Amino acid sequence: MKFGIKTIDDIKVEGKTVLLRVDINQPIDREHNTLKDTTRISACIPTIRELSDRGGKIVLLAHQGSDIEYKNYYTTKPHSHVLSELLGKEVRFIDDVCGPAARTAMKELNNGEILLLDNVRFLAEEQTLFELNLKLTHEQQAKTLLVSKLSPLADIYVCDAFAAAHRDQPSLCGFQQVLPSVMGRLFEKEFSVLSELMECPACPCVFVLGGAKIADAFLMMNTVLKKNVADMVLTGGLVANIMLWANGVDIGECSKDFVRNQGYENYVKIAKELITEFDNKIVIPLDCAYIKDGRRYECTIGKIPSGELLVDIGSKTARKYKQGILNAKTVFANGPMGIFEEPESELGTKTVWEALGETEGYSVIGGGDSITASNKYGVTGKINYICTGGGALIRFLSGEDLPVVRALLHGSFL
């Protein structure tokens, strides 16, 4: 047991039917019906393999696609092929979630066999609008279609989906009300690493916050600064643009309009308050880059040509950030420094991520774009820990109560 939650060390699984909730949500190549990335799938393999090797009858629950728009949903069938390859054994797939076909397939499992059910978000009760509008308690979630249909056929519930731990949905929080529940190896590892990062990081501790998910970045920045976890915060991406604007720097009307159009102008005030209180810890760019006629140009902050959009930190800033990372004993990064998908605007992200791979300090990254950048610049194997979570990671580091953690605390004592 760790953090008051049981682990798979605390259960016997031989001959037991195990409902295992994983997060294997990956970018899909719809034209070829394949996955563009397998990072999250690879991360949950140890838990699946161990439970299978110990003789459990494993039933995998997973979602695929953004839950904001139904058109983004996709079957989990391609995932079964990848899982089979990585495990070296068949992972059977059935295009049903909790109907008669799924339940029959569960009953027919033998010890060690693995079954992947289809996308749980094909059920309305697993969608964000359902979650936000109805706000079901965990006890009410236990009475939903998914939980009421599958739980009678299962003996144990295992959650290995830390990346989705901020969600309050039946597949994540409902089963713990009616089944003995534990966390899987990935959940256990991520929970442990991030807890240590927040409680006692080796100093100096540097946070690199960039990207365009402003709400998440400012939530985290506010927490790590006020809790004195971060010694230095290096800013990039849209985060840096807002910090510059808040610091009285003219970032140009084009960049201001972009911030306004995204609905983020209110963060300028929040940024001013943070700068006032933590000016000695927040680092903003010295120079920046813009693209004109397909070419990269750099300029000193405050001297941005009219009509140009900031797309990356400049070379001087990149070198400064690199040195800060190399000097760190602990470094956490979330979000790129600019539009790193384009060669003209990738310098900042490339420099920072290469530094993450070189530093002797303990390095942690999180979020989809951060993982993509690590893969692109060949430093994945050099990062000490890569967290599969995005939203869950941010909220955990911001001190928020995670619904899945709360549910597991309950289910550990059933």
TORKOL-4160 file (C-alpha; in steps of 0.2 Angstrom, whole numbers, padded with zeros to 4 digits, m for minus):
414
<pt num="1" X="0000" Y="0000" Z="0000"/>
<pt num="2" X="0006" Y="0018" Z="m0004"/>
<pt num="3" X="m0002" Y="0034" Z="0000"/>
<pt num="4" X="m0016" Y="0025" Z="0008"/>
<pt num="5" X="m0020" Y="0015" Z="m0008"/>
<pt num="6" X="m0017" Y="m0003" Z="m0012"/>
<pt num="7" X="m0006" Y="m0009" Z="m0026"/>
<pt num="8" X="m0006" Y="m0025" Z="m0036"/>
<pt num="9" X="0006" Y="m0032" Z="m0023"/>
<pt num="10" X="m0009" Y="m0032" Z="m0011"/>
<pt num="11" X="m0020" Y="m0043" Z="m0022"/>
<pt num="12" X="m0021" Y="m0061" Z="m0028"/>
<pt num="13" X="m0026" Y="m0062" Z="m0046"/>
<pt num="14" X="m0025" Y="m0080" Z="m0052"/>
<pt num="15" X="m0042" Y="m0086" Z="m0058"/>
<pt num="16" X="m0049" Y="m0068" Z="m0055"/>
<pt num="17" X="m0057" Y="m0057" Z="m0068"/>
<pt num="18" X="m0048" Y="m0041" Z="m0067"/>
<pt num="19" X="m0056" Y="m0025" Z="m0074"/>
<pt num="20" X="m0040" Y="m0014" Z="m0079"/>
<pt num="21" X="m0043" Y="0004" Z="m0084"/>
<pt num="22" X="m0029" Y="0010" Z="m0094"/>
<pt num="23" X="m0026" Y="0027" Z="m0104"/>
<pt num="24" X="m0020" Y="0022" Z="m0121"/>
<pt num="25" X="m0027" Y="0037" Z="m0130"/>
<pt num="26" X="m0016" Y="0040" Z="m0145"/>
<pt num="27" X="m0016" Y="0051" Z="m0161"/>
<pt num="28" X="m0025" Y="0041" Z="m0174"/>
<pt num="29" X="m0020" Y="0039" Z="m0193"/>
<pt num="30" X="m0038" Y="0037" Z="m0199"/>
<pt num="31" X="m0033" Y="0034" Z="m0217"/>
<pt num="32" X="m0023" Y="0019" Z="m0212"/>
<pt num="33" X="m0032" Y="0014" Z="m0196"/>
<pt num="34" X="m0016" Y="0014" Z="m0186"/>
<pt num="35" X="m0009" Y="0024" Z="m0171"/>
<pt num="36" X="0003" Y="0038" Z="m0174"/>
<pt num="37" X="0012" Y="0036" Z="m0157"/>
<pt num="38" X="0012" Y="0022" Z="m0144"/>
<pt num="39" X="0020" Y="0030" Z="m0129"/>
<pt num="40" X="0005" Y="0028" Z="m0118"/>
<pt num="41" X="0002" Y="0010" Z="m0123"/>
<pt num="42" X="0020" Y="0006" Z="m0119"/>
<pt num="43" X="0019" Y="0014" Z="m0102"/>
<pt num="44" X="0005" Y="0002" Z="m0096"/>
<pt num="45" X="0012" Y="m0014" Z="m0103"/>
<pt num="46" X="0021" Y="m0019" Z="m0087"/>
<pt num="47" X="0005" Y="m0019" Z="m0077"/>
<pt num="48" X="m0005" Y="m0029" Z="m0091"/>
<pt num="49" X="0009" Y="m0041" Z="m0092"/>
<pt num="50" X="0011" Y="m0044" Z="m0073"/>
<pt num="51" X="m0007" Y="m0047" Z="m0070"/>
<pt num="52" X="m0008" Y="m0058" Z="m0085"/>
<pt num="53" X="0007" Y="m0068" Z="m0080"/>
<pt num="54" X="0000" Y="m0070" Z="m0063"/>
<pt num="55" X="m0015" Y="m0079" Z="m0070"/>
<pt num="56" X="m0028" Y="m0065" Z="m0070"/>
<pt num="57" X="m0042" Y="m0064" Z="m0083"/>
<pt num="58" X="m0039" Y="m0046" Z="m0089"/>
<pt num="59" X="m0052" Y="m0035" Z="m0096"/>
<pt num="60" X="m0046" Y="m0018" Z="m0103"/>
<pt num="61" X="m0056" Y="m0003" Z="m0102"/>
<pt num="62" X="m0050" Y="0012" Z="m0112"/>
<pt num="63" X="m0055" Y="0028" Z="m0121"/>
<pt num="64" X="m0049" Y="0035" Z="m0137"/>
<pt num="65" X="m0052" Y="0053" Z="m0144"/>
<pt num="66" X="m0056" Y="0070" Z="m0137"/>
<pt num="67" X="m0072" Y="0070" Z="m0127"/>
<pt num="68" X="m0076" Y="0087" Z="m0133"/>
<pt num="69" X="m0082" Y="0083" Z="m0150"/>
<pt num="70" X="m0090" Y="0066" Z="m0155"/>
<pt num="71" X="m0081" Y="0066" Z="m0172"/>
<pt num="72" X="m0065" Y="0063" Z="m0163"/>
<pt num="73" X="m0070" Y="0047" Z="m0155"/>
<pt num="74" X="m0063" Y="0031" Z="m0163"/>
<pt num="75" X="m0063" Y="0012" Z="m0160"/>
<pt num="76" X="m0049" Y="0005" Z="m0149"/>
<pt num="77" X="m0047" Y="m0010" Z="m0161"/>
<pt num="78" X="m0030" Y="m0003" Z="m0168"/>
<pt num="79" X="m0024" Y="m0003" Z="m0150"/>
<pt num="80" X="m0027" Y="m0021" Z="m0148"/>
<pt num="81" X="m0014" Y="m0025" Z="m0162"/>
<pt num="82" X="m0001" Y="m0014" Z="m0154"/>
<pt num="83" X="m0004" Y="m0022" Z="m0137"/>
<pt num="84" X="m0002" Y="m0039" Z="m0144"/>
<pt num="85" X="0014" Y="m0035" Z="m0152"/>
<pt num="86" X="0021" Y="m0027" Z="m0137"/>
<pt num="87" X="0015" Y="m0041" Z="m0125"/>
<pt num="88" X="0020" Y="m0055" Z="m0137"/>
<pt num="89" X="0003" Y="m0063" Z="m0134"/>
<pt num="90" X="m0014" Y="m0060" Z="m0142"/>
<pt num="91" X="m0025" Y="m0046" Z="m0135"/>
<pt num="92" X="m0043" Y="m0050" Z="m0141"/>
<pt num="93" X="m0054" Y="m0036" Z="m0146"/>
<pt num="94" X="m0073" Y="m0035" Z="m0146"/>
<pt num="95" X="m0082" Y="m0020" Z="m0153"/>
<pt num="96" X="m0094" Y="m0019" Z="m0138"/>
<pt num="97" X="m0092" Y="m0009" Z="m0122"/>
<pt num="98" X="m0104" Y="m0017" Z="m0109"/>
<pt num="99" X="m0117" Y="m0026" Z="m0120"/>
<pt num="100" X="m0121" Y="m0044" Z="m0121"/>
<pt num="101" X="m0106" Y="m0048" Z="m0133"/>
<pt num="102" X="m0094" Y="m0039" Z="m0121"/>
<pt num="103" X="m0101" Y="m0048" Z="m0106"/>
<pt num="104" X="m0100" Y="m0065" Z="m0115"/>
<pt num="105" X="m0082" Y="m0062" Z="m0120"/>
<pt num="106" X="m0078" Y="m0058" Z="m0102"/>
<pt num="107" X="m0086" Y="m0075" Z="m0096"/>
<pt num="108" X="m0076" Y="m0085" Z="m0108"/>
<pt num="109" X="m0059" Y="m0078" Z="m0103"/>
<pt num="110" X="m0046" Y="m0091" Z="m0097"/>
<pt num="111" X="m0032" Y="m0087" Z="m0084"/>
<pt num="112" X="m0019" Y="m0076" Z="m0092"/>
<pt num="113" X="m0030" Y="m0071" Z="m0107"/>
<pt num="114" X="m0033" Y="m0052" Z="m0111"/>
<pt num="115" X="m0048" Y="m0044" Z="m0118"/>
<pt num="116" X="m0049" Y="m0026" Z="m0124"/>
<pt num="117" X="m0067" Y="m0018" Z="m0125"/>
<pt num="118" X="m0071" Y="m0004" Z="m0137"/>
<pt num="119" X="m0070" Y="0014" Z="m0133"/>
<pt num="120" X="m0079" Y="0018" Z="m0117"/>
<pt num="121" X="m0083" Y="0035" Z="m0123"/>
<pt num="122" X="m0096" Y="0027" Z="m0135"/>
<pt num="123" X="m0106" Y="0028" Z="m0119"/>
<pt num="124" X="m0114" Y="0045" Z="m0115"/>
<pt num="125" X="m0110" Y="0043" Z="m0097"/>
<pt num="126" X="m0092" Y="0043" Z="m0101"/>
<pt num="127" X="m0092" Y="0060" Z="m0110"/>
<pt num="128" X="m0087" Y="0076" Z="m0102"/>
<pt num="129" X="m0104" Y="0085" Z="m0105"/>
<pt num="130" X="m0112" Y="0071" Z="m0095"/>
<pt num="131" X="m0099" Y="0073" Z="m0082"/>
<pt num="132" X="m0100" Y="0092" Z="m0080"/>
<pt num="133" X="m0118" Y="0094" Z="m0082"/>
<pt num="134" X="m0124" Y="0079" Z="m0070"/>
<pt num="135" X="m0110" Y="0079" Z="m0058"/>
<pt num="136" X="m0114" Y="0062" Z="m0052"/>
<pt num="137" X="m0107" Y="0057" Z="m0035"/>
<pt num="138" X="m0096" Y="0041" Z="m0035"/>
<pt num="139" X="m0110" Y="0032" Z="m0027"/>
<pt num="140" X="m0121" Y="0037" Z="m0041"/>
<pt num="141" X="m0108" Y="0032" Z="m0054"/>
<pt num="142" X="m0108" Y="0014" Z="m0047"/>
<pt num="143" X="m0126" Y="0013" Z="m0054"/>
<pt num="144" X="m0122" Y="0018" Z="m0071"/>
<pt num="145" X="m0124" Y="0006" Z="m0086"/>
<pt num="146" X="m0106" Y="0003" Z="m0088"/>
<pt num="147" X="m0103" Y="m0001" Z="m0069"/>
<pt num="148" X="m0119" Y="m0010" Z="m0066"/>
<pt num="149" X="m0116" Y="m0022" Z="m0081"/>
<pt num="150" X="m0098" Y="m0026" Z="m0079"/>
<pt num="151" X="m0095" Y="m0026" Z="m0060"/>
<pt num="152" X="m0105" Y="m0042" Z="m0057"/>
<pt num="153" X="m0093" Y="m0051" Z="m0069"/>
<pt num="154" X="m0077" Y="m0045" Z="m0061"/>
<pt num="155" X="m0068" Y="m0048" Z="m0045"/>
<pt num="156" X="m0055" Y="m0034" Z="m0044"/>
<pt num="157" X="m0054" Y="m0016" Z="m0052"/>
<pt num="158" X="m0036" Y="m0010" Z="m0056"/>
<pt num="159" X="m0034" Y="0008" Z="m0061"/>
<pt num="160" X="m0018" Y="0012" Z="m0071"/>
<pt num="161" X="m0024" Y="0028" Z="m0080"/>
<pt num="162" X="m0015" Y="0042" Z="m0070"/>
<pt num="163" X="m0016" Y="0052" Z="m0086"/>
<pt num="164" X="m0035" Y="0053" Z="m0084"/>
<pt num="165" X="m0035" Y="0054" Z="m0065"/>
<pt num="166" X="m0043" Y="0071" Z="m0066"/>
<pt num="167" X="m0059" Y="0065" Z="m0074"/>
<pt num="168" X="m0074" Y="0060" Z="m0064"/>
<pt num="169" X="m0082" Y="0047" Z="m0074"/>
<pt num="170" X="m0089" Y="0029" Z="m0071"/>
<pt num="171" X="m0075" Y="0019" Z="m0079"/>
<pt num="172" X="m0063" Y="0029" Z="m0068"/>
<pt num="173" X="m0072" Y="0032" Z="m0051"/>
<pt num="174" X="m0087" Y="0021" Z="m0051"/>
<pt num="175" X="m0080" Y="0003" Z="m0050"/>
<pt num="176" X="m0071" Y="0008" Z="m0034"/>
<pt num="177" X="m0088" Y="0009" Z="m0025"/>
<pt num="178" X="m0092" Y="m0009" Z="m0028"/>
<pt num="179" X="m0076" Y="m0019" Z="m0031"/>
<pt num="180" X="m0060" Y="m0021" Z="m0021"/>
<pt num="181" X="m0048" Y="m0008" Z="m0030"/>
<pt num="182" X="m0030" Y="m0005" Z="m0032"/>
<pt num="183" X="m0018" Y="0006" Z="m0043"/>
<pt num="184" X="m0007" Y="m0002" Z="m0056"/>
<pt num="185" X="0011" Y="0000" Z="m0058"/>
<pt num="186" X="0011" Y="0015" Z="m0070"/>
<pt num="187" X="m0001" Y="0024" Z="m0058"/>
<pt num="188" X="0009" Y="0020" Z="m0043"/>
<pt num="189" X="0025" Y="0026" Z="m0052"/>
<pt num="190" X="0018" Y="0042" Z="m0058"/>
<pt num="191" X="0010" Y="0046" Z="m0041"/>
<pt num="192" X="0026" Y="0042" Z="m0032"/>
<pt num="193" X="0037" Y="0053" Z="m0044"/>
<pt num="194" X="0026" Y="0068" Z="m0044"/>
<pt num="195" X="0023" Y="0067" Z="m0025"/>
<pt num="196" X="0042" Y="0068" Z="m0022"/>
<pt num="197" X="0044" Y="0082" Z="m0035"/>
<pt num="198" X="0032" Y="0092" Z="m0025"/>
<pt num="199" X="0037" Y="0087" Z="m0007"/>
<pt num="200" X="0056" Y="0088" Z="m0008"/>
<pt num="201" X="0064" Y="0092" Z="m0025"/>
<pt num="202" X="0083" Y="0093" Z="m0025"/>
<pt num="203" X="0088" Y="0111" Z="m0027"/>
<pt num="204" X="0089" Y="0122" Z="m0038"/>
<pt num="205" X="0072" Y="0116" Z="m0045"/>
<pt num="206" X="0068" Y="0123" Z="m0062"/>
<pt num="207" X="0051" Y="0123" Z="m0070"/>
<pt num="208" X="0050" Y="0126" Z="m0089"/>
<pt num="209" X="0032" Y="0131" Z="m0093"/>
<pt num="210" X="0027" Y="0134" Z="m0111"/>
<pt num="211" X="0014" Y="0129" Z="m0124"/>
<pt num="212" X="m0003" Y="0136" Z="m0127"/>
<pt num="213" X="m0013" Y="0128" Z="m0112"/>
<pt num="214" X="m0013" Y="0144" Z="m0102"/>
<pt num="215" X="m0025" Y="0139" Z="m0089"/>
<pt num="216" X="m0015" Y="0124" Z="m0084"/>
<pt num="217" X="0002" Y="0133" Z="m0085"/>
<pt num="218" X="m0004" Y="0148" Z="m0074"/>
<pt num="219" X="m0012" Y="0136" Z="m0062"/>
<pt num="220" X="0004" Y="0126" Z="m0060"/>
<pt num="221" X="0015" Y="0142" Z="m0059"/>
<pt num="222" X="0005" Y="0149" Z="m0045"/>
<pt num="223" X="0006" Y="0134" Z="m0035"/>
<pt num="224" X="0025" Y="0130" Z="m0037"/>
<pt num="225" X="0030" Y="0147" Z="m0033"/>
<pt num="226" X="0018" Y="0150" Z="m0018"/>
<pt num="227" X="0023" Y="0133" Z="m0011"/>
<pt num="228" X="0041" Y="0138" Z="m0014"/>
<pt num="229" X="0044" Y="0122" Z="m0024"/>
<pt num="230" X="0052" Y="0131" Z="m0039"/>
<pt num="231" X="0068" Y="0141" Z="m0038"/>
<pt num="232" X="0066" Y="0147" Z="m0056"/>
<pt num="233" X="0052" Y="0147" Z="m0069"/>
<pt num="234" X="0057" Y="0148" Z="m0087"/>
<pt num="235" X="0043" Y="0154" Z="m0098"/>
<pt num="236" X="0040" Y="0151" Z="m0117"/>
<pt num="237" X="0026" Y="0149" Z="m0129"/>
<pt num="238" X="0010" Y="0159" Z="m0127"/>
<pt num="239" X="0014" Y="0159" Z="m0108"/>
<pt num="240" X="0029" Y="0169" Z="m0111"/>
<pt num="241" X="0020" Y="0181" Z="m0123"/>
<pt num="242" X="0007" Y="0185" Z="m0109"/>
<pt num="243" X="0021" Y="0187" Z="m0096"/>
<pt num="244" X="0030" Y="0199" Z="m0107"/>
<pt num="245" X="0014" Y="0209" Z="m0110"/>
<pt num="246" X="0010" Y="0209" Z="m0091"/>
<pt num="247" X="0028" Y="0216" Z="m0088"/>
<pt num="248" X="0025" Y="0231" Z="m0099"/>
<pt num="249" X="0034" Y="0224" Z="m0115"/>
<pt num="250" X="0026" Y="0229" Z="m0132"/>
<pt num="251" X="0023" Y="0211" Z="m0140"/>
<pt num="252" X="0015" Y="0219" Z="m0155"/>
<pt num="253" X="m0003" Y="0220" Z="m0160"/>
<pt num="254" X="m0003" Y="0204" Z="m0169"/>
<pt num="255" X="0002" Y="0194" Z="m0154"/>
<pt num="256" X="m0010" Y="0204" Z="m0143"/>
<pt num="257" X="m0024" Y="0200" Z="m0155"/>
<pt num="258" X="m0019" Y="0182" Z="m0154"/>
<pt num="259" X="m0020" Y="0182" Z="m0135"/>
<pt num="260" X="m0037" Y="0191" Z="m0136"/>
<pt num="261" X="m0044" Y="0179" Z="m0149"/>
<pt num="262" X="m0040" Y="0164" Z="m0138"/>
<pt num="263" X="m0049" Y="0172" Z="m0124"/>
<pt num="264" X="m0033" Y="0174" Z="m0113"/>
<pt num="265" X="m0032" Y="0193" Z="m0110"/>
<pt num="266" X="m0038" Y="0190" Z="m0092"/>
<pt num="267" X="m0022" Y="0181" Z="m0089"/>
<pt num="268" X="m0012" Y="0197" Z="m0091"/>
<pt num="269" X="m0018" Y="0203" Z="m0075"/>
<pt num="270" X="m0014" Y="0187" Z="m0066"/>
<pt num="271" X="0003" Y="0187" Z="m0074"/>
<pt num="272" X="0006" Y="0205" Z="m0067"/>
<pt num="273" X="0002" Y="0199" Z="m0049"/>
<pt num="274" X="0014" Y="0184" Z="m0051"/>
<pt num="275" X="0028" Y="0195" Z="m0058"/>
<pt num="276" X="0025" Y="0208" Z="m0043"/>
<pt num="277" X="0026" Y="0194" Z="m0030"/>
<pt num="278" X="0039" Y="0183" Z="m0039"/>
<pt num="279" X="0049" Y="0194" Z="m0050"/>
<pt num="280" X="0066" Y="0186" Z="m0044"/>
<pt num="281" X="0060" Y="0168" Z="m0049"/>
<pt num="282" X="0050" Y="0171" Z="m0066"/>
<pt num="283" X="0062" Y="0172" Z="m0081"/>
<pt num="284" X="0054" Y="0180" Z="m0097"/>
<pt num="285" X="0063" Y="0180" Z="m0114"/>
<pt num="286" X="0076" Y="0192" Z="m0119"/>
<pt num="287" X="0073" Y="0190" Z="m0138"/>
<pt num="288" X="0060" Y="0182" Z="m0149"/>
<pt num="289" X="0057" Y="0175" Z="m0166"/>
<pt num="290" X="0045" Y="0178" Z="m0180"/>
<pt num="291" X="0043" Y="0172" Z="m0198"/>
<pt num="292" X="0042" Y="0182" Z="m0213"/>
<pt num="293" X="0041" Y="0176" Z="m0231"/>
<pt num="294" X="0045" Y="0159" Z="m0224"/>
<pt num="295" X="0061" Y="0164" Z="m0215"/>
<pt num="296" X="0065" Y="0165" Z="m0197"/>
<pt num="297" X="0070" Y="0182" Z="m0190"/>
<pt num="298" X="0075" Y="0187" Z="m0172"/>
<pt num="299" X="0073" Y="0203" Z="m0163"/>
<pt num="300" X="0076" Y="0210" Z="m0145"/>
<pt num="301" X="0060" Y="0210" Z="m0134"/>
<pt num="302" X="0051" Y="0226" Z="m0136"/>
<pt num="303" X="0057" Y="0229" Z="m0154"/>
<pt num="304" X="0045" Y="0218" Z="m0163"/>
<pt num="305" X="0040" Y="0224" Z="m0181"/>
<pt num="306" X="0023" Y="0229" Z="m0183"/>
<pt num="307" X="0011" Y="0215" Z="m0189"/>
<pt num="308" X="0022" Y="0201" Z="m0184"/>
<pt num="309" X="0017" Y="0186" Z="m0173"/>
<pt num="310" X="0029" Y="0179" Z="m0160"/>
<pt num="311" X="0032" Y="0161" Z="m0164"/>
<pt num="312" X="0047" Y="0156" Z="m0153"/>
<pt num="313" X="0060" Y="0162" Z="m0140"/>
<pt num="314" X="0076" Y="0169" Z="m0148"/>
<pt num="315" X="0093" Y="0162" Z="m0148"/>
<pt num="316" X="0100" Y="0172" Z="m0133"/>
<pt num="317" X="0085" Y="0166" Z="m0123"/>
<pt num="318" X="0087" Y="0148" Z="m0128"/>
<pt num="319" X="0105" Y="0148" Z="m0123"/>
<pt num="320" X="0100" Y="0156" Z="m0106"/>
<pt num="321" X="0087" Y="0143" Z="m0103"/>
<pt num="322" X="0099" Y="0129" Z="m0108"/>
<pt num="323" X="0111" Y="0135" Z="m0095"/>
<pt num="324" X="0097" Y="0136" Z="m0081"/>
<pt num="325" X="0092" Y="0118" Z="m0085"/>
<pt num="326" X="0110" Y="0112" Z="m0085"/>
<pt num="327" X="0113" Y="0120" Z="m0068"/>
<pt num="328" X="0097" Y="0112" Z="m0061"/>
<pt num="329" X="0096" Y="0098" Z="m0049"/>
<pt num="330" X="0078" Y="0095" Z="m0053"/>
<pt num="331" X="0069" Y="0101" Z="m0069"/>
<pt num="332" X="0051" Y="0099" Z="m0074"/>
<pt num="333" X="0045" Y="0104" Z="m0091"/>
<pt num="334" X="0028" Y="0106" Z="m0098"/>
<pt num="335" X="0024" Y="0114" Z="m0115"/>
<pt num="336" X="0036" Y="0119" Z="m0130"/>
<pt num="337" X="0044" Y="0136" Z="m0132"/>
<pt num="338" X="0036" Y="0140" Z="m0148"/>
<pt num="339" X="0028" Y="0132" Z="m0164"/>
<pt num="340" X="0041" Y="0118" Z="m0164"/>
<pt num="341" X="0032" Y="0108" Z="m0178"/>
<pt num="342" X="0039" Y="0120" Z="m0190"/>
<pt num="343" X="0058" Y="0121" Z="m0194"/>
<pt num="344" X="0058" Y="0140" Z="m0194"/>
<pt num="345" X="0051" Y="0141" Z="m0176"/>
<pt num="346" X="0058" Y="0125" Z="m0167"/>
<pt num="347" X="0075" Y="0132" Z="m0161"/>
<pt num="348" X="0069" Y="0137" Z="m0144"/>
<pt num="349" X="0061" Y="0120" Z="m0140"/>
<pt num="350" X="0075" Y="0110" Z="m0148"/>
<pt num="351" X="0088" Y="0119" Z="m0138"/>
<pt num="352" X="0078" Y="0117" Z="m0122"/>
<pt num="353" X="0074" Y="0099" Z="m0125"/>
<pt num="354" X="0092" Y="0094" Z="m0129"/>
<pt num="355" X="0097" Y="0103" Z="m0113"/>
<pt num="356" X="0084" Y="0092" Z="m0104"/>
<pt num="357" X="0093" Y="0077" Z="m0111"/>
<pt num="358" X="0110" Y="0083" Z="m0106"/>
<pt num="359" X="0107" Y="0089" Z="m0088"/>
<pt num="360" X="0113" Y="0079" Z="m0074"/>
<pt num="361" X="0099" Y="0085" Z="m0063"/>
<pt num="362" X="0083" Y="0074" Z="m0061"/>
<pt num="363" X="0072" Y="0078" Z="m0076"/>
<pt num="364" X="0053" Y="0076" Z="m0078"/>
<pt num="365" X="0042" Y="0080" Z="m0092"/>
<pt num="366" X="0023" Y="0079" Z="m0095"/>
<pt num="367" X="0010" Y="0083" Z="m0107"/>
<pt num="368" X="0007" Y="0077" Z="m0125"/>
<pt num="369" X="0017" Y="0091" Z="m0134"/>
<pt num="370" X="0031" Y="0088" Z="m0122"/>
<pt num="371" X="0032" Y="0070" Z="m0126"/>
<pt num="372" X="0031" Y="0073" Z="m0145"/>
<pt num="373" X="0046" Y="0085" Z="m0143"/>
<pt num="374" X="0056" Y="0072" Z="m0133"/>
<pt num="375" X="0053" Y="0060" Z="m0147"/>
<pt num="376" X="0057" Y="0072" Z="m0161"/>
<pt num="377" X="0073" Y="0078" Z="m0153"/>
<pt num="378" X="0079" Y="0060" Z="m0148"/>
<pt num="379" X="0080" Y="0063" Z="m0130"/>
<pt num="380" X="0066" Y="0052" Z="m0124"/>
<pt num="381" X="0078" Y="0039" Z="m0117"/>
<pt num="382" X="0088" Y="0053" Z="m0108"/>
<pt num="383" X="0073" Y="0060" Z="m0098"/>
<pt num="384" X="0073" Y="0053" Z="m0080"/>
<pt num="385" X="0054" Y="0052" Z="m0080"/>
<pt num="386" X="0040" Y="0055" Z="m0093"/>
<pt num="387" X="0023" Y="0057" Z="m0086"/>
<pt num="388" X="0009" Y="0051" Z="m0097"/>
<pt num="389" X="m0003" Y="0063" Z="m0090"/>
<pt num="390" X="m0007" Y="0081" Z="m0096"/>
<pt num="391" X="m0023" Y="0088" Z="m0087"/>
<pt num="392" X="m0020" Y="0076" Z="m0072"/>
<pt num="393" X="m0002" Y="0080" Z="m0070"/>
<pt num="394" X="m0006" Y="0099" Z="m0070"/>
<pt num="395" X="m0019" Y="0097" Z="m0057"/>
<pt num="396" X="m0009" Y="0086" Z="m0046"/>
<pt num="397" X="0005" Y="0098" Z="m0046"/>
<pt num="398" X="m0007" Y="0112" Z="m0043"/>
<pt num="399" X="m0013" Y="0103" Z="m0027"/>
<pt num="400" X="m0030" Y="0099" Z="m0033"/>
<pt num="401" X="m0040" Y="0084" Z="m0027"/>
<pt num="402" X="m0040" Y="0071" Z="m0040"/>
<pt num="403" X="m0056" Y="0061" Z="m0041"/>
<pt num="404" X="m0048" Y="0045" Z="m0046"/>
<pt num="405" X="m0036" Y="0046" Z="m0031"/>
<pt num="406" X="m0051" Y="0049" Z="m0020"/>
<pt num="407" X="m0061" Y="0034" Z="m0027"/>
<pt num="408" X="m0046" Y="0023" Z="m0025"/>
<pt num="409" X="m0044" Y="0028" Z="m0007"/>
<pt num="410" X="m0061" Y="0021" Z="m0005"/>
<pt num="411" X="m0060" Y="0006" Z="m0015"/>
<pt num="412" X="m0044" Y="0000" Z="m0007"/>
<pt num="413" X="m0054" Y="m0005" Z="0009"/>
<pt num="414" X="m0068" Y="m0015" Z="0001"/>
